[in-house]
Every structure is written in structure tokens, then in C-alpha cells.
Amino acid sequence: MASSIRGSRFALIKGVENLNETQIVKLDDLKKAGSHLFKAWELKEDLRAVFKAASAEEADDLLDDWLKASLSMPHPTDRRSKQKGAQTP
């Protein structure tokens, strides 16, 4: 997993339209590794789409989809608590 994360910073901050071939490959590596970073990048891109929507109705639909997708992401503190053996409330 660490090898797929190394060097991904610029790929993660860029918009999909600005990625070069190397960055596309890096994101593909993150996706194949099941990285939460890739899911976070997808969420970032989906949120950008909300602001680029052609109409308020389209933006509303995209935002609803984004909210559903973001709520399905595990929260980092949940993972840390489970790793330490602590009980979550």
C-alpha cells in the first residue's frame, strides 16, 4: 500500500482534466490497492462537478449523490480506534 501512495500527492490535488499520464497511472494504482485516498479523490472530483452543474436541479442531484457517497466512507477515527483495540461509542 505504501508504494502506491508514494508520489501520489500531485495526482490527488489535480482535477481529472489536468492529470498527466504518470498521474493517471498513480491514481489507477491507488484504486487497485483499495486506497481510501482514491475514494477521497473521487469524492473531491464529484464535489467539483456540483459546482460545475448546468442547473440548480442538476447541482442538487449531484450533491445528494455526493452526500450519500461521502457518508459511506469510513471515518479515520473509526479505523484508528479499531486498530488500537478501543471500543467505539
N, C-alpha and C positions, 0 to 999 in steps of 0.2 A: 504494500500500500504506500509506503513512504516514497518508493521510487516513482510511483505515478503522480505523487503530489509535488515532488521536486521540480521546480521550473514552471509551475502552472500559474504563478501569480498574474502575469500579464494576460494570459488567456482568460483568466477568471474575471478580470476587471474590464475587458473589452466587450463591446457589443458583437453579436454574431456577424454582423456585416463587416466588421473591421478585423476579423481574425485572419492570420496568415496560415499557410498550410501546416507549419510546425505546431501552431497553437490549436488548430483543429485536431491534429493527431493527439496532442496532450489532453484535450478535453475528452476525446474518444477513449484514451487510456483511463482517465478518471471514471468515465461511465462504465467501462468494462470491469473496473476494480470495485464497483459498487460504492464509490465515494459519496459521502454526503456533500462534499464540495461541488460535485457535478450537479446534484439536485438543487443546491443553493444557487448555482449559476443559472440553471433553468428557471428557477423562481425569479431571479433578477431580470432575466430576459422577458419572462411573462409579464412582470410588472411594468417594464418599459413599454410593452405592447398596449397596456392600459392607457398610457399617456399618449400613444400614437393613434389611438382609435379614431375612426372617422366620424363617429357619432356618440352621443351620450349613452344611448342604448347599448351600443357595442362595448363601450368602456365599462358599463355596468355589468354586462355579461362576463367580460374578461376579468373584471375584479372579483366577481363571485367565484369564477373558476380558480383564480389565484388564491383566494382565501381558503377554499377547500383544499387545494394542493399544499398550501403552507401549513395548514393545521394537521396534515398527515405526516409532516416531518417530525421526527423525534427531537425533543428539546435537548440541547447539550448537557444541561444539568441532570436530566434523567439518566443519561448514559454514564455520567461520572458517578452518580450515586450508586448505580448498579455495579459499577466496577469496583468501588470501594466496599461493597457489601452492605451499604447503608440502606435502610428501608425508606421508600418514598412515601410521603403522606397521602 
